[in-house]
Amino acid sequence: MKKICLGLSVLLSTYAFSANLHYSLIKKESGKEGSTLLIVGGIHGDEPGGYFAPMILSRYYKIESGNVWVVPNLNFDSIVKNSRGINGDMNRKFAKIETKDKDFDTVSEIKKLILTPKVDLTLNLHDGQGFYRDRQIDKNFNPKAWGQATIIDQQQIPNAKYGNLADIATKVNQETNVGLIEDVHEFNVKNTNTKAQDKAMQQSLTYFSITNNKPAFAIETSKNITNLSQKVFYQLKTIEKFMNVMNIKFSRTFELTEESIKKLLNDDGMLEIPPTKITLDLSTLKPYIKFFPMSKDKLVYNSNNSLVAVIKEKDEYRIMNGHILVSTLKPEFIEFEHSLNDVSLIIDGKKTMVKIGSLINAKNSLQVDPINGYRVNIIGFSKNGVTNEVGIKVEPKDFIKTYAIDKDETTYMVQFYKDKKFCGMINIKFEDEKKSKK
Ligand SMILES: [Zn+2]
């Protein structure tokens, strides 16, 4: 997988479009000595606590000593479908799997990663049913429940670094249980005694790991907690306690509270679809966008959010953030031409050179200077008889709002053409009158 940077301070994952979405591996390395933690999210595609938490971690945490490797979206095809497993339960394929199984490559690759000598400990993230308690209370609180628990397969792995599984899980939970949102959310250690008692768990990721002498735990938040930000809060809190145990130092750009996580989850991230050279702010995007120029060639895209996927369905493209549909693009298939890099614009009366692909802000007006050999189409603006919209001062009131690409209806596409070929675009955002009057 190729990593590129769009001037943002985080890594961006590139996906080549195919029927199968590939998971991301984001290696957050401090450059300083220390242990390495592998975090695997999204093995079950209908457990959002298990994949939004590692996405937040990969975007907003900095590792100061030791290393954290993050796979936020292992079963990505199932995540975008909000299904436990479109090819069956991936977490029951670690003891044996047939080569023709559609999960074969993913399972084989993640096994290899777990066994990498550098990896000291693996966490497998889930949302489980109910609230685990060691004695029967009612249908939600009982020994058969999985939620709000740190799961171990056995007490310990003799002679392994971090092999005291029960002791570590107990210590982690004690610390996680300080500052709960609600008392019933307390975490407990669930030992599945896999070798003796649990045929199903013998086929799981964690059991594969521990039978290879490598410590592994599952963190389960509860499906009964419906608030995603609360699940992510508990997942991150528990992961941080594991990092403490492993002496991995970290910093983050926010305070670990449910409130701040809610804000981070509301930011869907940026999406760049390279032939357009445009970067879309997914949080502000309208649910449906027409006339979006696309190439008929293989679809490639980049996002700073590892849960973003662009999926072709019939003649439209669905932009997903995990299982959440962010927007649908109705493409205008067109040939691309890449000779144009910068254009001269007059923004609010001031002349500036602007790179193709930029998002620019304006207060009152936009005017595109004529470019020899190129034609300009300002989407949402039209003037009788004019086919090349250069040299015209355009103001917000001149636009037809339905052509805006954002929910606030303030952002418009300015598209450039050479003959019938598309040369890229610039998005212009007019300051929101309602907001600026405050
Ligand atoms: Zn699960």
Residues whose N, C-alpha, C, O or C-beta is under 5 A from the ligand:
A	BS01	ZN	H44 E47 H126 D127
